[in-house]
Amino acid sequence: MFSYIQPYNFTISLIFILALNQNVIANAPYISEIVAANDNSLKDNFDESSDWIEIFNPAEKSLNLEGWGLSDNPDTPLKWIFPHIEIEPKGFLLVHASGNNISEKGKPLHASFRLSRSGEFLGLSNPNGEFIDKFAPNFPSSNEDNAYGVPMMGELEEIIPAHSKFHYITPASTHASLDWENPNYNIPATWIYAQGGFGFVKSGSSFYKDLIKRKIPTSKRCLWIRKNFEINNLDAIKALILRIYYDDGFIASINGVTVASSNAPEKPRYNSYAKGINKLLGYENFDISEHIGLLKTG
């Protein structure tokens, strides 16, 4: 059982990765892997063991990254800019994080900055300077030659596809004592069953128009949703990724245990506000593989 509390706009999908080899969802490129402590895993064209960043194009057509940017500073999204270069469908592109600042077509790419093995911010932005993917506030510290990122070792299968149907309620004070995240909680008829994403379109803005399938009154502060799903072979799951497109904040749990959150209050209540605003214009990946043990067969 997957449960979620969220103020305002969001679209969500939950993915598990099998030990085979194939696809990724969504059309936007993202940072699929990084090595921030490269000592022996890969040499660049200067015969140096510079760190590296791998970009993946999950789309069915080629993508030109000209004008896109990489940055280790959230305030400077276009710190290093890609030249005219294409990534083939389902293809990868390697950028050496050497600090050598080489952005020329036909040459190995070198970012103008290095990666910190102790962990730091890293983001991929579109030509408008909007982060499409990011590790924020930072990717974790790295040991020698260890890679970090979205696991790419197998076939990706969606447990909860985007725009799935969920049970949801906009809670009031009468719901404050409900143990609604408990996997044994019986959903009453007062909960609505509807297609996600959920939210409202702010006055004068249509940014979330295509994402929102269920409009929520603007007077509501948060939303509780639940989704039951089935898994037949737990042993085949090698990684678990939460991909979520959200406006303000969220808390996500599996079988009553919190597995991911963003801009969440320390003690969430039925009328809680998010602590901040998410400015990422795209799905954000949360690696929740350490919580695979919360899943139950059936």
BAFI-3210 file (N, C-alpha, C; in Angstrom, 3 decimals, decimal comma, padded with zeros to 6 digits):
// residues 298
n [1|2|3|4|5|6|7|8|9|10|11|12|13|14|15|16|17|18|19|20|21|22|23|24|25|26|27|28|29|30|31|32|33|34|35|36|37|38|39|40|41|42|43|44|45|46|47|48|49|50|51|52|53|54|55|56|57|58|59|60|61|62|63|64|65|66|67|68|69|70|71|72|73|74|75|76|77|78|79|80|81|82|83|84|85|86|87|88|89|90|91|92|93|94|95|96|97|98|99|100|101|102|103|104|105|106|107|108|109|110|111|112|113|114|115|116|117|118|119|120|121|122|123|124|125|126|127|128|129|130|131|132|133|134|135|136|137|138|139|140|141|142|143|144|145|146|147|148|149|150|151|152|153|154|155|156|157|158|159|160|161|162|163|164|165|166|167|168|169|170|171|172|173|174|175|176|177|178|179|180|181|182|183|184|185|186|187|188|189|190|191|192|193|194|195|196|197|198|199|200|201|202|203|204|205|206|207|208|209|210|211|212|213|214|215|216|217|218|219|220|221|222|223|224|225|226|227|228|229|230|231|232|233|234|235|236|237|238|239|240|241|242|243|244|245|246|247|248|249|250|251|252|253|254|255|256|257|258|259|260|261|262|263|264|265|266|267|268|269|270|271|272|273|274|275|276|277|278|279|280|281|282|283|284|285|286|287|288|289|290|291|292|293|294|295|296|297|298]
n.u [000,843|000,565|000,944|000,235|000,779|000,005|000,344|-001,511|-000,512|000,277|001,761|002,318|004,454|005,360|008,077|009,531|012,575|013,644|015,713|016,609|016,822|016,131|013,716|012,955|010,760|009,057|009,953|011,896|015,370|017,746|020,009|021,645|023,691|026,541|030,028|031,841|034,233|036,429|038,953|040,031|038,147|037,592|039,344|039,962|040,303|042,666|044,122|043,557|042,056|039,377|036,328|032,954|029,878|026,836|024,409|021,082|018,871|015,622|013,717|011,894|013,003|015,814|017,721|018,707|021,085|022,006|022,634|021,593|022,309|024,755|025,323|026,926|025,906|023,047|022,094|023,129|022,196|023,030|025,795|027,753|027,621|026,104|027,352|026,348|025,045|023,873|021,856|021,180|018,041|017,071|019,663|022,988|025,078|028,302|029,878|032,839|033,685|035,868|036,768|037,976|036,569|035,509|033,588|032,845|031,713|032,135|034,291|035,541|033,533|033,942|033,098|033,010|033,556|034,405|033,430|032,464|033,666|032,588|029,997|027,553|025,458|023,965|022,850|020,775|019,857|017,416|017,592|016,404|017,234|015,984|015,821|015,691|016,348|017,828|020,169|019,413|019,368|021,980|024,052|024,937|027,892|030,845|032,549|035,719|035,631|032,939|029,704|026,802|023,306|020,314|019,365|020,400|020,399|018,547|015,308|012,697|009,761|006,549|004,977|003,015|001,633|001,925|-000,860|-002,555|-005,385|-006,497|-007,486|-008,724|-008,830|-009,752|-008,642|-010,282|-010,827|-012,198|-010,993|-008,564|-007,600|-007,424|-005,982|-004,874|-002,738|-002,062|-001,613|-003,729|-005,967|-009,339|-010,720|-013,181|-016,445|-016,636|-014,276|-012,895|-012,571|-010,409|-008,772|-005,316|-003,088|-003,434|-004,738|-004,751|-005,228|-003,446|-004,542|-004,360|-002,373|-001,363|000,314|000,263|-001,846|-002,093|-001,256|-002,984|-005,649|-007,646|-009,296|-008,754|-010,315|-009,265|-009,205|-008,307|-005,715|-004,121|-003,792|-004,818|-003,837|-004,292|-003,033|-003,443|-001,448|-000,167|002,393|004,128|006,542|008,833|011,557|012,657|012,970|015,229|015,721|014,074|012,201|010,856|009,078|008,164|006,122|005,737|004,343|004,604|005,160|005,645|004,878|005,721|004,777|005,246|003,302|002,782|005,194|007,378|009,000|010,009|010,287|009,599|010,045|008,497|006,501|007,655|005,962|003,441|000,016|-003,568|-004,153|-001,788|000,703|003,000|006,554|007,944|008,524|008,595|010,749|011,501|010,996|009,706|009,660|010,847|013,322|013,347|015,346|014,342|015,226|016,289|014,126|012,835|012,305|009,962|007,915|005,367|004,566|001,969]
n.v [-001,190|002,199|005,381|008,932|012,357|015,630|019,041|020,597|020,684|017,690|014,900|011,446|008,561|005,179|003,011|-000,151|-002,006|-004,573|-007,531|-007,463|-005,955|-002,873|-000,314|003,256|005,589|008,696|011,747|013,656|014,442|013,169|013,095|010,228|008,860|009,333|009,755|010,743|010,384|009,443|007,283|005,105|004,137|005,242|006,798|010,050|011,942|013,208|011,474|011,434|010,742|011,917|013,012|012,057|012,610|011,240|011,492|010,668|009,928|009,323|009,320|008,499|009,577|011,356|013,738|017,072|018,701|021,281|024,355|023,578|023,107|022,274|022,271|022,939|024,616|025,830|028,377|029,142|027,968|027,579|027,168|025,623|025,041|022,996|022,134|022,039|019,033|015,715|013,269|009,960|008,119|006,580|006,741|007,486|010,092|011,183|013,328|014,738|015,672|017,612|020,182|021,386|022,765|022,345|022,683|021,858|020,935|017,637|017,035|015,449|016,073|018,408|019,515|022,741|022,554|020,604|017,582|017,150|014,770|014,553|015,147|017,222|019,818|019,120|019,790|019,536|021,641|023,221|025,218|027,571|027,939|026,487|024,018|020,704|018,271|017,208|016,781|017,393|018,522|017,760|015,247|012,075|011,479|010,007|006,910|005,573|005,283|004,627|004,600|006,719|007,220|007,070|003,767|001,718|-000,881|-002,681|-003,722|-001,371|-001,274|-000,100|000,207|001,853|003,610|006,924|009,114|007,186|005,705|006,768|006,463|009,166|011,931|015,160|016,263|017,058|018,564|016,547|014,275|014,080|012,208|009,827|006,728|006,546|005,821|003,322|000,042|-001,702|-000,206|000,365|001,677|004,088|004,763|007,433|008,387|009,507|008,041|008,474|009,652|010,527|013,268|015,388|018,527|022,145|024,739|027,602|031,012|032,712|031,070|028,297|026,239|023,725|022,546|020,365|018,278|017,986|016,012|015,773|018,227|020,155|021,952|025,307|026,194|024,190|022,777|020,470|017,054|013,713|010,628|007,227|004,140|000,906|-001,800|-004,575|-007,052|-009,670|-011,055|-010,595|-011,104|-010,510|-007,805|-005,218|-002,560|000,441|003,148|006,301|008,464|011,711|014,495|017,499|020,358|021,850|020,396|017,090|013,942|010,626|007,228|003,705|001,032|002,227|003,317|006,027|006,871|008,787|012,351|015,880|019,270|018,992|019,361|019,072|017,828|016,663|017,511|017,295|019,717|020,818|022,957|022,965|023,372|024,810|025,713|023,798|024,184|022,749|021,941|019,408|015,783|014,446|012,280|009,851|007,737|004,956|002,490|001,303|000,705|-001,500|-003,759|-003,177|-003,827|-006,215|-009,526|-010,050]
n.w [000,000|-000,888|000,349|000,721|001,359|000,442|-000,395|-002,817|-006,302|-008,116|-009,854|-010,023|-010,079|-009,484|-009,588|-010,253|-010,685|-012,739|-013,104|-015,830|-018,926|-020,252|-020,766|-020,028|-018,486|-019,352|-021,111|-020,777|-020,559|-018,166|-015,317|-015,166|-013,933|-011,802|-011,019|-008,397|-007,240|-008,806|-009,298|-010,603|-012,409|-014,952|-017,592|-018,921|-022,035|-021,599|-020,259|-017,595|-014,420|-014,203|-012,598|-013,512|-015,364|-016,325|-018,834|-019,666|-022,352|-022,408|-024,368|-027,445|-029,649|-031,084|-029,168|-029,044|-027,208|-027,241|-025,721|-023,295|-019,755|-017,195|-013,694|-010,557|-008,782|-007,377|-007,850|-010,239|-012,922|-015,598|-015,620|-016,901|-020,346|-022,812|-026,079|-029,590|-029,735|-030,056|-028,412|-028,971|-029,331|-026,285|-025,468|-024,134|-022,743|-022,013|-019,724|-018,697|-015,479|-015,004|-014,753|-016,874|-018,798|-021,579|-024,320|-027,047|-030,249|-031,370|-029,795|-026,783|-023,947|-021,322|-018,214|-016,557|-013,947|-011,017|-009,279|-005,905|-003,676|-001,215|-001,520|-003,104|-004,550|-007,735|-010,960|-013,916|-016,461|-018,629|-021,719|-020,848|-018,330|-016,363|-013,945|-014,861|-013,940|-010,873|-008,175|-005,083|-001,692|-002,188|-003,764|-002,293|-000,211|-001,650|-002,091|-003,240|-006,713|-006,771|-008,165|-008,496|-008,783|-010,852|-010,992|-013,683|-014,430|-015,342|-016,653|-016,582|-014,819|-014,298|-011,255|-010,214|-012,565|-014,013|-013,650|-012,663|-010,896|-007,691|-004,231|-002,423|-000,095|001,039|003,894|007,022|010,286|011,588|010,698|011,875|013,734|012,411|011,498|008,880|007,226|007,904|006,709|007,067|007,246|006,564|003,756|003,762|002,285|001,917|000,908|-002,154|-005,377|-007,911|-010,929|-010,986|-012,059|-009,143|-008,044|-008,343|-010,761|-010,685|-010,569|-013,621|-014,608|-016,586|-016,332|-015,041|-016,257|-018,112|-016,535|-014,399|-013,550|-011,773|-010,206|-007,295|-004,666|-004,155|-001,578|000,036|002,032|002,030|000,851|001,181|-000,037|-001,164|-002,422|-003,486|-004,587|-006,507|-006,221|-007,626|-007,571|-005,416|-005,199|-007,638|-007,801|-008,038|-007,601|-006,488|-007,480|-006,877|-008,827|-009,143|-009,828|-008,546|-006,836|-004,374|-001,680|-000,221|001,420|001,303|001,761|002,334|003,131|005,623|006,464|006,247|003,220|001,526|001,169|000,784|001,457|003,738|006,707|010,126|011,954|010,528|009,981|009,481|008,352|007,433|005,945|003,173|003,610|001,781|-001,694|-004,632|-007,284|-009,451|-012,758|-013,716|-013,527|-010,469|-009,253|-006,716|-005,055|-003,568|-002,898|-000,631|000,835|-000,139|001,315|002,645|001,012|000,251|-000,774|-003,096]
ca.u [000,000|001,335|000,161|000,852|000,136|000,594|-000,381|-001,663|-000,393|001,266|001,552|003,227|004,557|006,252|008,710|010,542|013,512|013,876|017,083|016,700|017,503|015,348|013,260|012,734|009,610|009,206|010,691|012,932|016,664|018,091|021,319|021,422|024,754|027,723|031,121|032,471|035,517|036,992|040,394|040,468|037,060|037,554|040,313|039,490|041,197|043,949|044,654|043,326|040,891|038,435|034,986|032,125|028,424|026,187|023,066|020,296|017,722|014,652|012,718|011,931|013,672|017,069|017,591|019,830|021,283|022,612|022,066|021,296|023,404|025,057|025,833|027,037|025,434|021,621|021,822|023,702|021,833|023,749|027,217|028,461|026,593|026,374|027,413|025,427|025,331|022,649|021,840|020,258|016,966|017,509|021,125|023,700|026,134|029,232|030,550|033,877|033,655|037,307|037,092|038,714|035,677|035,539|032,228|032,981|031,157|033,107|035,354|035,055|032,985|034,487|032,435|033,903|033,668|034,636|032,462|033,013|033,381|031,832|028,615|027,174|024,354|024,237|021,598|020,703|018,840|017,115|018,178|015,804|017,782|015,091|016,336|014,839|016,735|018,832|020,428|019,306|020,398|023,264|024,196|025,654|029,349|031,215|033,794|036,523|035,090|031,535|028,762|025,541|022,312|019,177|019,880|020,129|020,855|017,512|014,069|011,889|008,342|005,805|003,997|001,931|001,868|001,404|-002,291|-003,335|-006,474|-006,185|-008,469|-008,207|-009,732|-009,208|-008,969|-010,770|-010,497|-012,812|-010,133|-007,233|-007,158|-007,474|-004,729|-005,171|-001,570|-001,945|-002,025|-004,974|-007,062|-010,396|-011,095|-014,649|-017,084|-016,507|-013,086|-013,179|-011,676|-010,285|-007,494|-004,335|-002,674|-004,369|-004,287|-005,538|-004,490|-003,439|-005,093|-003,438|-001,330|-001,838|001,500|-000,059|-003,128|-002,062|-000,967|-004,079|-006,829|-008,654|-009,124|-009,001|-010,636|-008,095|-009,266|-007,752|-004,276|-003,403|-004,549|-004,374|-004,191|-003,839|-003,050|-003,059|-000,882|000,242|003,706|004,103|007,857|009,688|012,972|013,115|013,128|016,606|015,736|012,744|012,324|009,660|009,168|007,039|006,054|004,967|004,441|005,096|005,827|004,949|005,400|005,291|005,051|004,865|002,816|002,815|006,543|007,804|010,123|010,530|009,544|010,219|009,372|007,476|006,565|008,187|004,827|002,324|-001,355|-004,549|-004,204|-000,411|001,221|004,378|007,512|008,594|007,999|009,481|010,926|011,938|009,955|009,769|009,636|012,024|013,536|013,760|015,761|013,845|015,580|016,551|012,842|012,219|011,860|008,621|006,958|004,899|004,062|000,515]
ca.v [000,000|003,429|006,520|010,176|013,600|016,604|020,251|021,104|019,982|016,643|013,670|010,515|007,179|004,341|002,114|-001,080|-002,385|-006,002|-007,903|-007,715|-004,837|-002,137|001,049|004,267|006,403|010,150|012,174|014,623|013,842|013,304|012,613|008,826|008,322|010,168|009,274|011,939|009,998|008,553|007,051|004,082|003,575|005,763|007,843|010,950|012,070|013,724|010,366|011,777|010,077|012,955|012,547|012,126|012,732|010,563|011,977|009,669|010,390|008,230|009,507|007,637|010,295|011,993|015,000|017,997|019,370|022,602|025,381|023,030|023,380|021,520|023,189|022,510|025,765|026,000|029,752|029,366|026,741|027,440|027,375|025,033|024,880|022,008|022,584|021,308|017,603|014,941|011,954|009,098|007,592|005,644|006,804|008,123|011,050|011,317|014,614|014,665|016,785|017,807|021,589|021,865|023,658|022,104|022,550|021,983|019,823|016,694|016,781|014,989|017,179|018,587|020,593|023,769|022,339|019,242|017,099|016,932|013,421|014,652|015,410|018,603|019,990|018,930|019,914|019,631|022,648|023,477|026,497|028,700|027,986|025,788|022,685|019,607|017,185|017,709|016,150|018,519|019,573|017,257|013,799|011,618|011,341|008,865|006,181|005,459|004,661|004,249|005,379|007,034|007,752|006,205|002,470|001,431|-002,239|-003,603|-003,244|-000,590|-001,589|000,802|-000,344|002,834|004,533|008,287|009,247|006,064|006,096|006,708|006,905|010,374|012,769|016,430|016,051|018,114|018,306|015,277|013,184|014,256|011,035|008,623|006,012|006,243|005,263|001,916|-000,788|-002,410|000,754|000,135|002,956|004,253|005,221|008,895|008,687|009,566|007,252|009,288|009,629|011,579|014,055|016,164|019,879|023,216|025,658|028,929|032,071|033,284|030,124|027,026|025,378|022,375|022,190|019,036|017,291|017,838|015,285|015,948|019,541|020,249|023,340|026,095|026,451|023,042|022,886|019,250|015,955|012,379|009,645|005,854|003,290|-000,489|-002,392|-005,962|-007,494|-011,129|-011,659|-009,624|-011,424|-009,961|-006,356|-004,822|-001,155|001,040|004,580|007,133|009,612|012,560|015,863|018,143|021,808|022,385|019,399|015,814|012,847|009,361|006,078|002,371|000,229|002,979|003,799|007,102|006,485|009,975|013,577|017,131|020,452|018,479|019,832|018,069|017,090|016,938|017,333|017,306|021,059|021,313|023,542|022,622|024,340|025,539|025,524|023,066|024,926|021,836|021,800|018,059|014,718|014,286|010,878|009,527|006,341|004,397|001,073|000,781|000,367|-002,624|-004,698|-002,836|-004,434|-007,559|-010,274|-010,072]
ca.w [000,000|-001,022|000,825|000,311|001,787|-000,476|-000,704|-004,165|-007,572|-008,277|-010,606|-009,370|-010,540|-008,697|-010,542|-009,776|-011,738|-012,792|-013,483|-017,268|-019,575|-021,233|-020,970|-019,011|-018,848|-019,436|-022,285|-020,446|-020,203|-016,761|-014,886|-014,830|-013,080|-011,603|-010,182|-007,826|-006,633|-009,819|-009,202|-011,554|-013,210|-016,325|-017,927|-019,955|-023,184|-021,112|-019,463|-016,189|-013,812|-013,780|-012,288|-014,710|-015,269|-017,452|-019,142|-020,396|-023,121|-022,390|-025,415|-028,625|-030,729|-030,691|-028,448|-029,155|-025,918|-027,396|-024,861|-021,974|-018,834|-015,983|-012,682|-009,159|-008,017|-007,672|-008,258|-011,576|-013,627|-016,870|-015,320|-018,050|-021,381|-023,849|-027,471|-030,473|-029,637|-029,950|-027,781|-029,694|-028,489|-025,246|-025,464|-023,024|-023,069|-020,894|-019,522|-017,678|-014,519|-014,786|-014,591|-018,055|-019,540|-023,023|-024,831|-028,496|-030,995|-031,899|-028,818|-025,478|-023,172|-019,979|-017,483|-016,012|-012,500|-010,550|-008,297|-004,566|-003,202|000,028|-001,886|-003,363|-005,494|-009,156|-011,694|-015,377|-016,765|-020,030|-022,146|-020,133|-016,982|-015,437|-013,643|-015,270|-013,040|-009,931|-006,892|-004,141|-001,667|-002,673|-003,869|-001,086|-000,296|-002,476|-001,914|-004,454|-007,919|-006,619|-008,960|-007,850|-009,694|-011,122|-011,435|-015,091|-014,660|-015,767|-017,241|-015,668|-014,873|-013,431|-010,318|-010,238|-013,676|-013,893|-013,921|-012,140|-010,010|-006,268|-003,259|-001,783|000,687|001,528|005,307|007,896|011,690|011,992|010,238|012,472|014,498|011,573|011,233|007,479|006,559|008,290|005,570|007,385|007,312|005,583|003,153|003,769|001,044|001,804|000,119|-003,592|-006,228|-009,116|-011,643|-010,730|-010,933|-008,356|-007,751|-008,917|-011,626|-010,081|-011,403|-014,595|-014,993|-017,141|-016,357|-014,598|-016,858|-018,718|-015,507|-013,438|-014,002|-010,729|-009,590|-005,870|-004,299|-003,748|-000,142|000,753|002,283|001,686|000,282|001,558|-001,054|-000,942|-003,613|-003,308|-005,796|-006,320|-006,683|-007,632|-007,355|-004,723|-005,398|-008,922|-007,709|-007,733|-007,189|-006,407|-007,752|-006,860|-009,731|-008,764|-010,342|-007,493|-006,795|-003,111|-000,855|-000,099|002,227|000,716|002,614|001,885|004,260|006,864|006,796|005,348|002,361|000,835|001,462|000,355|002,009|004,647|008,102|011,039|012,504|009,616|010,435|008,398|007,765|007,299|004,719|002,832|004,146|000,698|-003,045|-005,530|-008,529|-010,500|-013,767|-014,261|-012,532|-009,628|-008,901|-005,355|-004,956|-002,300|-002,945|000,718|001,446|-000,837|002,335|003,116|000,092|000,605|-001,920|-003,220]
c.u [000,882|000,456|000,960|000,068|000,802|-000,242|-000,346|-001,184|000,641|000,798|002,646|003,305|005,569|006,753|009,560|011,340|013,822|015,273|017,171|017,405|016,585|015,039|013,203|011,522|009,994|010,124|011,836|014,237|016,924|019,478|021,141|022,482|025,885|028,779|031,880|033,791|036,186|038,511|040,884|039,398|037,079|038,596|039,734|040,529|042,530|044,658|044,573|042,075|039,925|037,081|034,114|030,641|027,830|024,761|022,348|019,122|016,697|013,639|012,914|012,573|014,919|016,801|018,856|019,937|021,895|021,879|021,647|022,507|023,545|025,629|025,934|026,593|023,955|021,247|022,357|023,434|022,592|025,245|028,096|027,407|027,034|026,485|026,320|025,817|024,025|022,879|020,801|019,153|017,476|019,033|021,682|024,758|026,992|029,865|031,570|033,780|035,075|037,682|037,789|037,873|035,819|034,123|032,241|032,455|032,284|034,246|034,758|034,653|033,570|033,770|033,464|034,100|033,958|033,536|033,160|032,652|032,652|030,357|028,336|025,982|024,833|022,917|021,791|019,569|018,613|017,675|017,583|016,316|016,899|015,631|015,301|015,136|017,807|018,989|020,464|018,821|021,770|023,167|025,041|027,154|029,702|032,510|034,493|035,812|033,651|030,647|027,491|024,590|021,129|019,702|019,462|020,442|019,762|016,303|013,252|010,419|007,618|004,845|002,768|002,209|001,333|-000,053|-003,075|-004,488|-006,080|-007,459|-007,907|-009,295|-009,007|-009,585|-009,438|-010,445|-011,076|-011,976|-008,794|-006,715|-007,132|-006,077|-004,736|-003,972|-001,321|-002,421|-003,324|-006,180|-008,071|-010,896|-012,618|-015,159|-016,969|-015,244|-013,452|-012,143|-011,586|-008,885|-006,604|-003,785|-003,750|-003,830|-005,220|-004,644|-004,592|-003,939|-004,034|-002,359|-001,950|-000,722|001,164|-001,319|-003,150|-001,815|-002,172|-005,279|-007,985|-008,402|-009,555|-009,325|-009,413|-008,085|-008,627|-006,237|-003,516|-004,369|-003,968|-004,772|-003,618|-003,949|-002,601|-002,525|-000,373|001,618|003,755|005,444|008,799|011,162|013,533|013,394|014,540|016,717|014,308|012,888|010,954|009,911|007,936|007,198|005,164|005,269|005,102|005,862|005,042|005,617|004,855|005,655|004,625|004,518|003,047|004,148|006,966|009,042|010,725|009,680|010,301|009,384|008,278|007,611|007,049|007,082|003,596|000,970|-002,292|-004,585|-002,817|-000,160|002,600|005,301|008,191|007,909|009,029|009,557|011,407|010,801|010,056|009,667|010,950|012,115|013,986|014,087|015,347|014,135|015,830|015,273|012,139|011,654|010,483|007,540|006,594|004,339|002,539|-000,089]
c.v [001,245|004,577|007,801|011,351|014,733|017,869|020,521|020,164|018,865|015,543|012,719|009,206|006,452|003,229|001,098|-001,590|-003,866|-006,306|-008,300|-006,528|-004,108|-000,690|001,968|005,084|007,872|010,533|013,128|013,912|014,011|012,748|011,181|008,272|009,339|009,374|010,510|011,625|008,992|008,452|006,073|003,646|004,023|006,856|008,732|011,062|012,723|012,693|010,662|011,047|011,127|012,328|012,665|012,106|012,091|011,091|010,926|010,331|009,262|008,280|008,548|008,336|010,989|013,338|015,822|018,792|020,761|023,634|024,890|023,241|022,365|022,489|022,500|023,626|026,000|027,400|030,076|028,139|026,512|027,699|026,812|024,634|023,875|022,666|021,874|019,825|016,851|013,643|011,125|008,604|006,505|005,633|007,591|009,088|011,239|012,705|014,436|015,896|017,079|019,238|022,184|022,722|023,519|021,807|022,795|020,734|018,942|016,381|016,202|016,190|017,202|019,767|021,556|023,616|020,868|018,859|016,847|015,532|013,409|014,938|016,886|018,625|019,700|018,970|019,997|020,585|022,775|024,843|027,728|028,829|027,348|024,379|021,623|018,368|017,720|016,750|017,297|018,008|019,095|015,750|013,342|011,545|010,025|008,223|006,035|004,652|004,191|005,176|005,619|007,573|006,830|004,881|002,171|-000,016|-003,148|-002,922|-002,499|-000,917|-000,725|000,015|000,556|003,807|005,926|008,301|007,978|006,612|005,859|006,953|008,151|011,071|014,077|016,504|017,311|017,729|016,981|014,071|013,144|013,001|009,750|008,022|005,565|005,670|003,796|001,034|-001,544|-001,480|000,473|001,468|003,083|004,818|006,722|009,312|008,619|008,745|007,953|009,202|010,790|012,087|014,947|017,578|020,921|024,084|027,041|029,973|032,651|032,344|028,846|025,991|023,935|021,819|020,771|017,944|016,980|017,160|015,429|017,268|019,513|021,707|024,079|026,402|025,326|023,159|021,642|018,150|014,658|011,420|008,279|005,083|001,885|-001,031|-003,787|-006,225|-009,012|-011,775|-010,634|-009,862|-010,829|-008,467|-006,005|-003,366|-000,636|002,553|005,237|008,320|010,469|013,974|016,621|019,631|022,300|021,338|018,114|014,943|011,567|008,216|004,793|001,556|000,908|003,542|004,857|006,687|007,677|011,172|014,772|018,293|020,071|019,088|018,711|017,205|017,376|016,644|017,455|018,652|021,664|021,953|022,959|023,721|025,161|025,246|024,781|023,790|024,063|021,611|020,432|017,050|014,705|012,822|010,751|008,041|005,815|002,894|000,467|000,354|-000,786|-003,635|-004,398|-003,446|-005,837|-008,240|-010,278|-008,690]
c.w [000,000|-000,566|000,685|000,869|001,028|-000,563|-002,213|-005,268|-007,578|-009,211|-010,168|-010,130|-009,677|-009,596|-009,813|-010,952|-011,642|-013,296|-014,946|-017,909|-020,548|-020,949|-019,758|-019,441|-018,845|-020,581|-021,979|-020,112|-018,714|-016,478|-014,398|-013,896|-012,950|-010,837|-009,706|-007,146|-007,565|-009,663|-010,264|-012,545|-014,667|-016,488|-019,020|-021,067|-022,827|-020,238|-017,972|-015,692|-013,276|-013,446|-013,537|-014,393|-016,514|-017,600|-019,977|-021,113|-023,199|-023,524|-026,586|-029,820|-030,191|-030,020|-028,620|-027,862|-026,044|-026,545|-023,494|-021,062|-017,725|-014,966|-011,327|-008,222|-008,344|-008,119|-009,646|-012,436|-014,935|-016,676|-016,421|-019,078|-022,445|-025,225|-028,278|-030,443|-029,402|-029,184|-028,519|-028,773|-027,552|-025,100|-024,291|-023,552|-021,823|-020,891|-018,409|-016,774|-014,064|-014,447|-015,796|-019,003|-021,060|-023,482|-026,331|-029,178|-031,536|-030,955|-027,542|-024,631|-021,766|-019,321|-016,899|-014,505|-012,216|-009,565|-006,965|-004,086|-001,864|-000,224|-002,081|-004,310|-006,916|-009,896|-013,197|-015,711|-018,262|-020,432|-021,475|-018,701|-015,936|-015,200|-013,993|-014,436|-012,108|-008,771|-005,880|-002,786|-002,139|-002,915|-002,682|-001,294|-000,987|-002,015|-003,250|-005,532|-007,786|-007,435|-008,164|-008,899|-009,816|-011,638|-012,870|-015,427|-015,192|-016,350|-016,199|-015,877|-013,863|-012,536|-010,306|-011,384|-013,368|-014,333|-013,601|-011,289|-008,556|-005,459|-002,579|-000,985|001,000|002,998|006,024|009,341|012,181|011,582|010,963|013,166|013,677|011,383|009,769|006,709|006,933|007,136|005,812|007,500|006,198|005,048|003,110|002,448|000,843|001,045|-001,360|-004,350|-007,571|-009,700|-011,211|-012,053|-010,346|-008,167|-008,304|-009,782|-011,014|-011,076|-012,329|-015,066|-015,518|-017,146|-016,041|-015,283|-017,402|-017,687|-014,639|-014,087|-013,006|-010,016|-008,124|-005,530|-003,760|-002,255|000,672|000,871|001,840|001,259|000,810|000,445|-000,683|-002,251|-003,238|-004,627|-005,474|-006,912|-006,560|-007,306|-006,731|-004,997|-006,684|-008,864|-007,249|-007,276|-007,213|-006,507|-007,661|-007,783|-009,498|-009,305|-009,360|-007,424|-005,508|-002,299|-000,781|000,968|001,617|001,647|001,933|003,118|005,607|007,280|005,776|004,557|001,613|001,227|000,907|000,891|003,007|006,039|009,010|011,646|011,655|010,249|009,241|007,666|007,564|005,938|004,434|003,340|003,055|-000,619|-003,876|-006,870|-009,684|-011,477|-014,436|-013,136|-011,751|-009,198|-007,450|-005,307|-003,590|-002,241|-001,568|001,424|000,737|000,177|002,903|002,235|000,536|-000,637|-001,904|-003,278]
res [m|f|s|y|i|q|p|y|n|f|t|i|s|l|i|f|i|l|a|l|n|q|n|v|i|a|n|a|p|y|i|s|e|i|v|a|a|n|d|n|s|l|k|d|n|f|d|e|s|s|d|w|i|e|i|f|n|p|a|e|k|s|l|n|l|e|g|w|g|l|s|d|n|p|d|t|p|l|k|w|i|f|p|h|i|e|i|e|p|k|g|f|l|l|v|h|a|s|g|n|n|i|s|e|k|g|k|p|l|h|a|s|f|r|l|s|r|s|g|e|f|l|g|l|s|n|p|n|g|e|f|i|d|k|f|a|p|n|f|p|s|s|n|e|d|n|a|y|g|v|p|m|m|g|e|l|e|e|i|i|p|a|h|s|k|f|h|y|i|t|p|a|s|t|h|a|s|l|d|w|e|n|p|n|y|n|i|p|a|t|w|i|y|a|q|g|g|f|g|f|v|k|s|g|s|s|f|y|k|d|l|i|k|r|k|i|p|t|s|k|r|c|l|w|i|r|k|n|f|e|i|n|n|l|d|a|i|k|a|l|i|l|r|i|y|y|d|d|g|f|i|a|s|i|n|g|v|t|v|a|s|s|n|a|p|e|k|p|r|y|n|s|y|a|k|g|i|n|k|l|l|g|y|e|n|f|d|i|s|e|h|i|g|l|l|k|t|g]
***
